[in-house]
Amino acid sequence: MSHPAILFDGVGKKFRRSLKADLLYGFQDASRSMLRLKPLERLRSEEFWALRDVSFAGRVGECIGIIGPNGAGKSTLLKLVNRDYRPDRGCIAMRGKIKSLIRLGTGLQPMLTGRENIYIQCAQLGLDKRETDAKLDDIVAFAGLEKSIDAPVKHYSDGMYARLEFSIATCVPTDVLLVDEVLAVGDVAFQLRCLERLNSLKYNGTTILFVSHSEMNIRHVADRCLLLFDGEALAFGETDQLFLKYYESIGYLNRQLKPLENAPEMPADFTGAASIRTLAVKGQENTDSAKVFTGQSVDFELSYAAAVPVESAGLVLQFWTQTGILLASIYSEMEGNRGSLKPAGGQLRLTLPFLSLTPGIYRVAGGFASAGGWLGYCGNLLTLTVTQKDERAYEGLFVMNATVSGADGMG
């Protein structure tokens, strides 16, 4: 088994909240070091952990996505890898050369032209003039700066800065590449070119640490992800599982970083005592998929089968996203609607007066339930495509229907 390209073992990094505390604690730490005393284990009043007990390993040719909310410690982790900071606890092991794309534009000289910057940056990457000449046209074309390559960089926009810096930094493979949100200022077309370039670098053996708030970008290039919350590694593993964990944890964390609630998992299909056989939207013949509008009234028609007589059961429909997140549920018993089910089977209609889901593709699942749990369940009853009419523009995950009163002209 090959050695990892990057290894974090119990890494911690702490900061001080003020310059005064920095000077005071720095003097105290230096004094303890001179007296050959152990560093203090506890935090002092003006200190906090930016990262604490973080461990993971990145393989050669692998992209590790670093995800988490603002202030989670993502940029601090990259700066530790880049040797901008030294860890206060644990150890970091790395193999090979590191190229950093952490701070936008810091590697470019603003008074020089884009062309001059290319030669300077390529020389720092170990390329001589002849090698740079051979790559010049490709670098300029990738950045899309043919018309402005001879203009001073100080006149470039943030997007032009990012395009040029990324194009130079990735023109040759490196051992470790650090990327921190520099793609956010580029347009969609450039972002897609960057993601393809990152995949190409992985294929050539570059290990990438990629920080981004864009789920699309992370999913496109990351092999595994590290989820950070308040400086602690909440999870490390496969990208799909980590994003689900991320969604579970947002807004539901206590001080120990434990989810107060877990996102529900879809039950396995089973027929049981009673189950839904077909589900369709009234007026649409296709029983596999349906198209509806946000805000409209929807009538669902279903057929069911029962293995035994069921005296009292409630109907449950669930709306899942394509990534496996349960967004909404309908429980008929919440409205007092429970009924008996006959062994011969039958048909039912469920009316939804106002569809609150915003545009997207949803998977409708569900079945019948009683006090003892599910009587039967199907995880793929209907694919529901929701769109919105041109005269309305709904935002967010849901639309909330309300009545306004107490003002002239409303009510």
C-alpha positions in Angstrom: 0.0 0.0 0.0 1.4 3.4 -1.0 2.1 6.1 1.5 -0.5 9.0 1.6 0.4 12.3 0.0 -1.1 14.2 2.9 -1.5 13.0 6.4 -3.2 14.9 9.3 -2.8 13.2 12.7 -4.6 14.9 15.6 -3.9 18.3 14.3 -5.0 21.4 16.3 -4.5 25.1 15.7 -5.4 27.8 18.2 -5.5 31.6 17.8 -5.7 34.6 20.2 -8.6 37.1 20.1 -6.5 40.3 20.4 -3.0 41.6 19.8 -2.5 42.2 23.5 -3.3 38.5 24.3 -1.0 37.5 21.4 1.9 39.4 22.8 1.3 38.3 26.4 0.7 34.6 25.6 3.6 34.6 23.2 5.9 35.8 25.9 4.6 33.2 28.3 5.0 30.4 25.8 8.6 31.5 24.9 9.4 31.6 28.6 8.1 28.1 29.1 10.1 26.9 26.1 13.3 28.4 27.5 12.7 26.7 30.9 12.0 23.5 29.0 8.5 23.2 30.4 5.7 21.5 28.5 3.3 23.7 26.5 0.0 24.5 28.3 -2.7 22.0 27.4 -5.6 24.1 28.4 -6.9 27.1 26.5 -6.4 30.5 28.1 -9.2 33.1 28.4 -8.4 34.9 25.1 -7.6 31.7 23.0 -9.8 29.5 20.9 -9.3 26.4 18.7 -9.7 27.2 15.0 -9.0 23.4 14.4 -9.0 20.7 16.9 -8.0 17.0 16.7 -8.4 16.8 12.9 -7.2 13.5 11.3 -7.4 12.3 7.7 -5.2 11.1 4.8 -5.2 12.0 1.2 -3.9 9.5 -1.4 -1.8 10.3 -4.5 -4.1 11.4 -7.3 -7.1 12.0 -5.0 -9.2 15.1 -4.5 -10.4 15.8 -1.0 -13.3 18.2 -0.8 -13.3 20.3 2.4 -16.9 21.3 3.2 -18.6 23.1 6.1 -20.2 26.4 7.0 -18.3 29.7 7.3 -15.9 29.7 10.2 -15.6 25.9 10.3 -11.8 26.0 9.8 -11.5 25.2 6.1 -9.1 27.9 5.1 -7.1 27.4 8.3 -6.6 23.8 7.3 -5.3 24.8 3.8 -2.9 27.3 5.4 -1.5 24.6 7.6 -0.8 22.5 4.6 0.8 25.5 2.8 3.0 26.1 5.9 1.6 29.6 6.5 0.8 28.3 10.0 2.3 25.7 12.3 0.1 23.3 14.2 -0.1 23.6 18.0 -1.0 20.0 18.3 -0.5 16.8 16.2 1.6 16.5 13.1 1.2 17.0 9.3 3.1 14.9 6.8 3.3 15.7 3.1 5.1 14.4 0.1 6.3 16.5 -2.8 5.9 20.1 -3.9 2.8 22.2 -3.0 1.1 24.8 -5.2 -1.4 27.1 -3.5 -4.5 28.9 -4.9 -5.7 30.2 -1.6 -5.5 34.0 -1.8 -6.8 35.4 -5.1 -4.2 37.4 -7.0 -1.4 37.3 -4.5 0.9 35.5 -6.9 0.6 38.1 -9.6 2.5 41.4 -9.9 -0.1 44.1 -10.6 2.3 46.5 -12.4 3.3 43.9 -14.9 1.3 42.6 -17.9 -0.4 39.3 -17.9 2.2 37.9 -20.3 5.1 39.0 -18.1 3.4 37.4 -15.1 3.1 34.2 -17.0 6.9 34.0 -17.5 7.6 34.9 -13.8 5.1 32.4 -12.4 6.2 29.6 -14.8 9.8 30.2 -13.8 8.8 29.7 -10.2 7.2 26.4 -11.3 10.6 25.3 -12.7 9.9 25.9 -16.4 12.6 27.6 -18.5 11.8 30.2 -21.2 11.6 27.6 -24.0 9.1 25.5 -22.0 7.1 28.6 -21.1 7.0 29.7 -24.8 5.5 26.3 -25.6 2.8 26.6 -23.0 2.1 30.3 -23.4 -0.7 30.1 -26.0 -2.5 27.3 -24.1 -2.3 29.3 -20.8 -3.8 32.4 -22.4 -6.5 30.5 -24.3 -7.5 28.6 -21.1 -7.8 31.9 -19.2 -9.7 33.5 -22.1 -7.5 36.6 -22.0 -6.3 36.8 -25.6 -7.4 40.5 -25.9 -5.9 41.7 -22.6 -2.8 39.5 -22.0 -0.5 42.6 -22.7 -2.4 44.9 -20.3 -1.2 45.5 -16.7 -2.7 43.0 -14.3 -3.8 45.9 -12.0 -6.5 46.6 -14.6 -7.9 43.1 -14.5 -11.2 42.3 -12.8 -11.3 39.6 -10.0 -12.6 37.1 -12.6 -9.7 37.8 -14.9 -7.2 37.5 -12.0 -8.7 34.2 -11.1 -8.6 32.8 -14.6 -5.0 33.8 -15.2 -3.8 32.6 -11.9 -5.6 29.2 -12.1 -4.4 28.7 -15.7 -0.8 29.3 -14.8 -0.9 27.2 -11.6 -2.4 24.2 -13.3 -0.4 24.3 -16.6 1.9 21.6 -15.2 1.1 18.8 -12.7 2.3 19.3 -9.2 2.3 16.9 -6.2 -0.2 18.8 -4.0 -2.6 21.5 -5.2 -4.6 23.7 -2.7 -7.7 25.4 -4.1 -9.8 27.7 -1.9 -12.9 29.2 -3.5 -10.9 30.8 -6.3 -13.4 29.4 -8.8 -16.3 31.4 -7.3 -15.5 34.6 -9.2 -15.4 32.9 -12.6 -18.3 32.4 -14.9 -20.0 29.0 -15.3 -18.1 28.1 -18.5 -14.8 28.8 -16.9 -15.7 26.9 -13.8 -16.5 23.8 -15.9 -13.1 24.1 -17.7 -11.4 24.4 -14.3 -13.2 21.2 -13.0 -12.1 19.3 -16.1 -8.5 20.6 -15.6 -8.6 19.4 -11.9 -9.8 16.0 -13.0 -6.9 15.8 -15.5 -4.4 16.8 -12.8 -5.8 14.0 -10.6 -5.3 11.5 -13.4 -1.6 12.6 -13.6 -1.1 12.0 -9.8 -1.8 15.4 -8.2 -3.4 15.3 -4.8 -5.9 18.2 -4.5 -7.5 19.8 -1.4 -10.5 21.6 -2.7 -12.5 24.1 -0.5 -15.8 25.3 -2.0 -19.3 26.1 -1.0 -20.5 24.9 -4.4 -22.0 21.4 -4.1 -21.9 21.0 -7.8 -18.2 21.8 -8.0 -17.3 19.5 -5.1 -19.4 16.6 -6.5 -17.8 17.0 -9.9 -14.2 16.5 -8.8 -14.0 15.3 -5.1 -13.4 11.6 -4.4 -13.9 12.0 -0.7 -14.8 14.8 1.6 -13.9 16.2 5.0 -16.8 17.8 6.9 -15.7 20.5 9.4 -17.9 22.2 12.0 -16.5 24.7 14.5 -13.0 23.5 13.9 -13.7 19.8 14.4 -13.8 17.0 11.9 -17.5 15.9 12.0 -17.0 13.2 9.4 -14.6 12.0 6.6 -15.7 9.7 3.8 -17.6 9.4 0.5 -18.9 12.6 -1.0 -22.6 11.7 -1.2 -22.7 10.5 2.4 -20.8 13.6 3.6 -23.3 16.0 2.0 -26.1 14.1 3.5 -24.4 14.4 6.9 -23.9 18.2 6.2 -27.6 18.6 5.6 -28.4 16.7 8.7 -26.2 18.9 10.9 -27.0 22.4 9.7 -28.9 24.1 12.4 -29.1 21.0 14.6 -25.8 21.0 16.5 -25.2 21.1 20.2 -21.9 22.0 21.8 -20.5 18.5 21.3 -21.3 18.7 17.6 -23.8 15.9 17.7 -26.8 16.0 15.5 -30.0 16.6 17.6 -32.0 14.9 14.9 -31.0 12.6 12.1 -32.2 13.0 8.6 -34.6 10.1 7.9 -33.6 7.3 5.7 -35.9 5.8 3.1 -37.4 2.5 4.3 -36.9 -0.6 2.2 -39.7 -1.5 -0.1 -42.1 -4.2 1.2 -45.8 -5.1 0.6 -46.9 -6.1 4.1 -50.5 -6.0 5.1 -51.4 -3.1 2.7 -49.5 -1.2 0.0 -49.9 1.3 -2.7 -49.9 -0.3 -6.2 -50.1 2.8 -8.4 -50.0 6.5 -8.0 -50.9 9.1 -10.6 -51.9 12.8 -10.9 -55.6 13.1 -12.0 -55.8 13.9 -15.7 -52.4 12.5 -16.5 -52.3 9.0 -17.9 -48.6 8.3 -17.1 -48.4 6.4 -13.8 -44.5 6.7 -13.7 -44.2 10.5 -13.9 -46.2 13.6 -13.8 -45.8 17.4 -14.4 -47.4 20.0 -12.1 -47.0 23.7 -11.2 -45.9 25.2 -7.9 -49.0 26.6 -6.2 -51.6 24.6 -8.1 -54.2 22.2 -6.6 -53.2 18.6 -7.3 -55.4 15.5 -7.1 -53.5 12.2 -6.6 -55.3 9.0 -7.5 -54.0 5.7 -6.2 -54.8 2.1 -6.2 -54.0 -0.2 -3.3 -53.9 -3.9 -2.4 -54.4 -5.4 1.1 -53.4 -8.9 2.1 -55.8 -8.9 5.1 -58.6 -6.6 6.2 -57.2 -3.5 7.8 -59.6 -1.7 10.2 -57.8 1.6 10.5 -54.9 3.0 8.5 -53.5 6.3 7.5 -52.1 7.2 4.1 -48.6 8.6 3.9 -46.9 10.3 0.9 -43.3 11.5 1.0 -41.5 13.8 -1.3 -37.8 13.1 -1.7 -35.1 15.0 -3.7 -32.9 13.3 -6.3 -30.1 13.3 -3.7 -32.1 11.4 -1.1 -33.3 14.2 1.2 -36.8 14.0 2.5 -38.4 17.5 2.0 -42.0 17.0 2.8 -44.6 14.4 4.0 -48.4 14.1 3.9 -50.0 12.2 6.8 -53.7 11.8 6.3 -54.2 10.9 10.0 -53.1 14.4 10.9 -56.4 15.6 9.4 -58.3 12.8 11.1 -58.5 10.8 7.9 -58.1 7.1 8.6 -60.0 4.3 7.0 -60.4 0.6 6.5 -58.8 -1.2 3.7 -60.4 -4.2 1.9 -58.5 -7.3 0.9 -60.0 -6.9 -2.6 -58.2 -3.6 -3.0 -59.5 -0.3 -4.2 -58.9 3.3 -5.2 -58.4 6.4 -3.2 -58.0 10.1 -4.1 -55.9 12.6 -2.1 -56.4 16.3 -2.8 -53.5 18.8 -2.2 -55.1 22.3 -2.3 -51.8 24.1 -2.7 -48.5 22.5 -3.9 -45.8 24.1 -1.8 -42.8 22.6 -3.6 -40.7 24.9 -5.7 -39.4 23.9 -9.2 -37.5 20.6 -9.2 -37.7 16.9 -9.7 -39.0 14.9 -6.8 -39.6 11.2 -6.1 -42.9 10.4 -4.4 -42.8 7.5 -2.0 -45.1 6.2 0.7 -47.6 3.7 1.8 -50.1 3.0 4.6 -49.3 3.2 8.3 -50.9 2.4 11.6 -49.9 2.9 15.3 -47.6 -0.1 14.9 -45.7 1.4 12.0 -45.7 0.9 8.2 -48.1 -1.6 6.8 -46.4 -1.4 3.4 -44.0 0.9 1.6 -42.8 1.8 -1.9 -39.9 4.1 -2.5 -40.6 5.0 -6.1 -44.3 5.5 -6.7 -44.1 8.6 -9.0 -41.5 11.0 -10.4 -43.0 14.5 -10.0 -41.6 17.3 -12.1 -42.5 20.7 -10.6 -42.3 23.9 -12.7 -43.7 27.4 -12.2 -45.7 29.6 -14.4 -44.0 32.6 -16.0 -46.0 35.2 -14.1 -44.9 33.9 -10.7 -41.4 33.6 -9.3 -41.1 31.4 -6.2 -37.8 31.2 -4.3 -36.5 28.8 -1.6 -37.4 25.2 -1.0 -41.1 25.7 -0.2 -43.9 28.1 -0.9 -46.0 29.1 2.2 -49.6 29.8 1.5 -51.2 32.5 3.7 -54.1 34.9 3.8 -53.6 38.6 4.6 -56.3 40.5 6.4 -56.7 43.8 8.2 -55.6 46.1 5.4 -57.5 47.9 2.6 -57.8 45.8 -0.5 -56.6 42.6 1.2 -58.4 39.7 2.8 
